[in-house]
Amino acid sequence: MEKRTVPAWTLALGIILGSAVALIGQINQPTGCPAPYTGNVCLGSGGADYDTIIMAKGEPALILKRDRTITAGPNWTQTAGATTMTGPLIFTPDNTYDIGANGATRPKNGWFAGSLVVAANGQFGNSVIASTYQTQNGVFGSGTAPTVSSGFGTGAVIAAHNGTLDFIINVGTTSATTGVIGLPATSTGWTVRCEDITTFSTTVFLTRQTASSTTTATIGGFTSAAAAQAWTNNDLIRCLAAGY
């Protein structure tokens, strides 16, 4: 195979080593490989319309044409314009190169089956849609609807909800003085703020949280004298819940 100098291109996708992908800035080496990949083999061959870069430990790793399209490599498969990877995407040096250089060279959508970890600030130009909202300490919100676990009255239901962030309980009829709300699991417990948006009097005066667990929150009705009090039939209780 004829050895040739690969033009000093900035590679858009990088070079494959073993089962991983390592991104570098430029290759301008007639022989050998640039640090930190010394010990591999970098060869160039091709015709008038392309140069081929091969970086490997015993097998081809990447073939890049002058039009910057990938044409071969054990961890890349390109079909009808789509590129399939069978190894991780690794950037080196760390914290140096971007995916999409600016507002004119952006990727469109990203689909992730697992976690997305951002070391610095995250900026979003539109909505963030998630089934669970979580900090490093645990879940603080969920798109899953709360449930009526026990208590309240006959036929008590979640009448409306936006997950745990905002929901309304219809207490049903022949109400008790307390009710238990079922919530998704969190690290320690749930803080719930509720108020009766149907009845407000010295008798049905206050609705407040009285207990919590990792999957429930208990609320109760009280008079203006702080005595336990059943809610009026079919009162609507509006709540906000945050996990901790």
PENOR-V650878 format. One record per backbone hydrogen bond with DSSP energy under -1.0 kcal/mol. CO is the residue of the C=O (numbers start at 1). NH is the residue of the N-H. If there is no record, write none. Layout:
BEGIN
[[CO,NH] [CO,NH]]
END
This chain:
BEGIN
[[7,9] [15,22] [17,20] [20,17] [21,90] [22,15] [23,92] [25,11] [34,37] [37,40] [43,54] [45,52] [54,43] [56,41] [63,71] [65,68] [69,65] [72,63] [75,86] [77,84] [79,82] [82,79] [84,77] [88,21] [102,105] [131,143] [133,140] [133,141] [135,138] [138,135] [140,243] [141,133] [142,164] [147,182] [150,180] [152,176] [153,156] [154,173] [157,170] [160,168] [162,165] [164,241] [166,162] [167,239] [168,159] [168,160] [169,237] [170,157] [171,153] [172,234] [173,154] [176,231] [177,221] [178,152] [179,219] [180,149] [180,150] [181,217] [182,147] [189,244] [191,242] [193,240] [195,238] [202,224] [203,205] [204,201] [206,222] [208,220] [211,218] [214,186] [215,183] [216,213] [217,181] [218,210] [218,211] [219,179] [220,208] [221,229] [222,205] [222,206] [223,226] [227,223] [232,235] [235,171] [236,197] [237,169] [238,195] [239,167] [240,193] [242,191]]
END
